Amino acid sequence: MNDRSRRYVAIWLLSGCFLIFAMVVIGGITRLTGSGLSITEWAPIMGAVPPLNDQEWQEAFEKYKQIPQYEKINAHFELQDFKAIFWWEFIHRLVGRLIGVVFLLPFIWFLITRQLDRAMTRKALFLFALGGLQGFLGWFMVKSGLTERTSVSHIRLAIHLITAFITFGFTWWYALQLLYPRALVPASTKLRQLGVATFSVLMAQLVYGAFVAGLHAGKLHNTFPLMSGQVFPVGGWYAEDGIANFFDNPELVQFIHRFFAFTLVAMAGYVWYLARNERMETSQRTALNWFYAALAVQFVLGVLTILYQAPIVLASVHQIGAFFLFTAMIYVQFRFRGTALTA
């Protein structure tokens, strides 16, 4: 690939990154407003058009009335109330379709004009596969709330969210390879290993953040740093539930989410300690500084979200912060490895 092709393909990938980011943000608002179950069917093509008249709106509303969420929580809804939650879910799905179009049409053009080499073609096909998987997982998640539950499974929510982060991460990484094809001197082995360990903890933290969201655990123990005056919450473990506590107990889930937050801060501090005397290129130190800044902001946002019982605005901003932190962490990994285009 020549410089011009790399630039065009990088812009294409960065556009995809932006749309994935937008979709995750809108998805978070959709969840926080209780809108995720308002569309009870999966119609990838026909579903791109919203109800266009009163009869179609009423038909969509009648379908929503058949699920437990309406019967047990929203039985007081009028048509206007339904429309309010419908639009969030519709926009979320519409952005998903837009991502498919934005990826597909330029991909075809790049193939026709032979601007993709074999390696980049394989990477693009891999991203398509991740996008298709993400669409399926979205419906798989919604389906969990259509029969007996009044909300989606927090386990499926976590899978759906993490797949979005993974898709974004690969897209961002491939864009970085095109934007910075020159290989750097890698960071020391110890720093690279610590960077990988920090990234692993961050991924676990994202999973438990999704659990906290899905279980509404942010509404509990709204004090900091202790949890209602306790280091470990009173209801944090029920012996009869065993290992299920780690996934289904909202108090333990929130405790683990807090624990990972402190762990990330400690690991970042250790990275700073090791890196201060390390011979590093300017771009590598810049990447670290962005990570430190994103982590500090995200930690403060997490504390505020807990103290104010996870209001929609704060919870949404906290999720956005997680995305920026993840983006910064990927950039650190990229710079630490000294990755060239061929990597």
Secondary structure, DSSP 8 states (H G I E B T S, - for coil): --HHHHHHHHHHHHHHHHHHHHHHHHHHHHHHTT-TTS-----TTGGGS---SHHHHHHHHHHHTTSHHHHHT-TT--HHHHHHHHHHHHHHHHHHHHHHHHHHHHHHHHHHTT---HHHHHHHHHHHHHHHHHHHHHHHHHHTTTTT-SS--HHHHHHHHHHHHHHHHHHHHHHHHHH--S------HHHHHHHHHHHHHHHHHHHHHHHHHHTTGGGS---SSSBTTBSS-TTS--GGGGGGHHHH-HHHHHHHHHHHHHHHHHHHHHHHHHHTTS---HHHHHHHHHHHHHHHHHHHHHHHHHHTT--HHHHHHHHHHHHHHHHHHHHHHHHHHT--TT-
